[in-house]
Amino acid sequence: MSDAGSERAAPSLRAGGAWLVFAAVAVALDGAVGGAVAVAVAAILLAGLPRTVLGGAGVAALAAVPVAVLANGLPADDEVSPEFVVGSLWPHHLMFVGLVLVGTWAVLDTAARRHADREAGREAGGPPTSARRQASSPAGRVGRPRHGRRRRGGGERERCWPHDRTGGGGLRSSKVLHGSAWILVGIALHSVLGFAFWFLGSKVASSSSVGRAAALYTAIQFVNYASGLGLTVALARFAVDGSDEADALLGWGILATIASSFVFGSAYLVVADTPATRLVSGSAGSWMLFCVYTAGTSVLLVADVRLMAAGRWGWMVSRIAVAGVVRLALLPLDVGLTDDRWLYHLMLAPMAVVGFLTVPLLPLMRAGRAS
């Protein structure tokens, strides 16, 4: 099917079966809203509309999320509870619809482009056009399978990642589809474990304590975003191979994100004065720990970029599972802290520890090193 939908073909049994699985998963995740999304996707495709309609609708739904949140009004600390979340599900529905539509568009668009490349390769009597473009580009030469290392101009050597040595063809060889599937698994696992943590936390702590702990967690996510310096994007663009230059850029990126986390974290505590921030701004030790948590989660994001570039998806998903299970295991313990402080430490300490530990373990994971 062309992107403009000018050439329509009857859906195959394989496509129909895939849609049934897609619809079943959507209904299981979001009930009637999920079913409506599945029907809308089928209607758009059967009508021969451009696939970009899916992506545009998804982006519009995601853009409407903050509007829906503000329309309901921001809750006070003592109003944050499971009951409040259940009573304001429209932002969650919109987020689900947006992610499903954008994800569906990305998968269909990638599959169509791969099919077009294969057809063009058959007509030309050579490899697919994407393979020819990759082989002729600098990035393609870096990722080209080779034995050992290739010396560049008598200087340093380049390394190609293990997953770059796999053969072409099929779903497994597609880095986009293969990586997207792993990322979805990681997001789903993080969501399930996070939901379980906050749900069980609401059973052992008051709603106000849960609200303050959640506010601190959100504050650190905001500080990470504000102090990111675009490092995750830069590393994903310029440090995706195993060369010494990429390792050096990773090392400097880690140092930069740690420094910016301390600066912006401290600035946030100076500016923000809320019941939540008063939990961590009353002493130098708690102030420093807030900045350490901010730096650790920032390092974790940077390390994840390297793991994704190296195709070490299993390690990335495993660290999500480890951090989530540790939180749940420690939740019932009584360590002499107030409930809000204990939930705050439980939510952030495992992420920060895993972030700092991932960096020296990168060579073990065959994902380069920070030099």
Helices and strands as residue ranges (DSSP letters): H 13-46, H 52-72, G 77-79, H 82-86, H 90-124, H 129-136, H 138-143, E 150-151, E 157-158, G 162-165, H 175-204, H 207-226, H 231-238, H 244-271, G 277-279, H 284-309, H 313-330, H 339-361
